[in-house]
Structures are given as structure tokens and as C-alpha cells.
């Protein structure tokens, strides 16, 4: 008999137990915040290995997250990840960015990659125009597509092996959103 494992992580990040069938083995996964932070760092370090050639694309103008969420019509699932989950691990992400790689600050390297994934997502979804209305109507699809790119890249590097990796990838997508590399910054 088999154990059905879940990809859902409870809010308290305690032990996750698969659904038990009679006669099957007990399967417990430890997903404490410390383990989640460690895996998040591993995923982020893997993503930072991607070569970057130009950091002049980074836009550092100010905005508020609430305005950006409204401007892009971010829906419930991603809204919760961006407004709740991300902020639990923001310091872990910023901590990982402290050392320079090839003369380019890691944060800039990561954000350029997120910006490329965003552009690729718009192209793959046939949103080549920069119509804000099209982006608003497809914000969930765009965020999901960026998630797919990261997941696919990590899978190709054999870095997807823990059941909570998908949540960590979503947190990194949220970071790209908060830093305005995914979806559009409110005008004015």
C-alpha cells in the first residue's frame, strides 16, 4: 500500500504526515521554519549561478505594494503568498544576497533573471503588447508561468527534491513581484 503525500504546508510549519492507508508505513516530513529557510537558500544559490551580462535594466523607483497588487489585479492565491508568506522569509533572501558574484551583486543578478522570466512569460502567453489591461487579466497566469520557469530550471539542475520546494519557489516569485521585476509598477 502507498502513502499519499501532500505538497501543502500548514501555516505552523510543523511535521507533515502523509495520508495513511491500513497496513502502510508512517511517513513524516520535517518542515520547520529553519529547514524551509535552508532549502530556500539552496534554491536561491542555484538560481544565482545563471550568468548575467547587464544590470543596467534595474529600475529602483518607489511604489507601494498595495498599489502594485491593485494595479496588476493580483488574485487570492498569489495575494496571500505576496502579503503573508513572503515577508516571513524576506530577511533570509536578503541575507543570501550579501556576497558579490562575478562583480555583480547577487540581488541584481536575481532580479534581472526574474525580469527575463517575466518578459518570457508575457511572450509565451501572447501578451507581447504592454497593455496594462492584458497584464491585469493575466496576472495569475504570468505569475504561474514565472513559477514554472524557476521550477523547470531547478528540476534540470536536480535541485527539486523536498516536498516544500514549490512554496519556496513561490516565495521567490513574490520577491520578484515586490522588487517590481514581475508584473508592472503603478504609474505615477
Secondary structure, 3 states (H helix, E strand, C coil): CCCECCCCCCCCCCEEECECCCCCCCCEEECCHHHHHHHHHHHHHHHCCCCCCCCCCCCCCCCCHHHHHHHCCCCHHHHHHHHHHHHHHHHHHHHHCCCEECCEEHHHHHHHHHHHHHHHHHHHCCCCCCCHHHHHHCHHHHHHHHHHHHHHHHHHCCCCCCCCHHHHHHHHHHHHHHCCCCCCCCCC
